[in-house]
């Protein structure tokens, strides 16, 4: 079945440092989505990437979708303590019948 | 975004009893609902996918008779954990998506189940 791998599992940075999490799928994805889950909360949708090679930005967050539509990355510039949480990528298979999540990257930001 | 309401948010039950968790889409029709289970500091593991009016599709390793899923209407899906055991204690979370062309999944708030 479809597998989505995400690295690193955990990262601890100082406020102001950059952060990147990477996502890789075993199969070509229809699209990829990114979610953020705060401790004790539920996943909240951040963004969706559909096109091969697509790059989208949300303020300090930059999302990329690979040319082969099998990998993606989320980069946060100059992290803030409000960025703390677990970031998940999730990919839809062809046919949009299954949304598979990566294991997530837990980000901790120290002031 | 659309709102998905999940109830209850926390439940404690005795071993051997059954617990029902509801997932409602409040302002859209959810043609597909997903049920996930999340252990502490781990990812969301898909348990089953349900489409309104049809039987749920369970992931490998998930017991159909233990985790009963009903998606009777376009706004409501339920997960019933039958004969609960302490190892069923976990965070259960549902998500829903609307009709074709809408691929964003909206999540409920999750249910923390503790079986004692």
HADDOCK unambig.tbl for C-alpha pairs under 7 A between the chains (distance, minus, plus):
assign (segid A and resid 41 and name CA) (segid B and resid 109 and name CA) 6.87 0.50 0.50
assign (segid A and resid 42 and name CA) (segid B and resid 107 and name CA) 6.83 0.50 0.50
assign (segid A and resid 42 and name CA) (segid B and resid 109 and name CA) 5.42 0.50 0.50
assign (segid A and resid 42 and name CA) (segid B and resid 110 and name CA) 6.40 0.50 0.50
assign (segid A and resid 43 and name CA) (segid B and resid 107 and name CA) 6.56 0.50 0.50
assign (segid A and resid 101 and name CA) (segid B and resid 43 and name CA) 6.98 0.50 0.50
assign (segid A and resid 101 and name CA) (segid B and resid 44 and name CA) 6.36 0.50 0.50
assign (segid A and resid 102 and name CA) (segid B and resid 43 and name CA) 6.68 0.50 0.50
assign (segid A and resid 103 and name CA) (segid B and resid 42 and name CA) 6.29 0.50 0.50
assign (segid A and resid 103 and name CA) (segid B and resid 43 and name CA) 4.41 0.50 0.50
assign (segid A and resid 104 and name CA) (segid B and resid 43 and name CA) 5.95 0.50 0.50
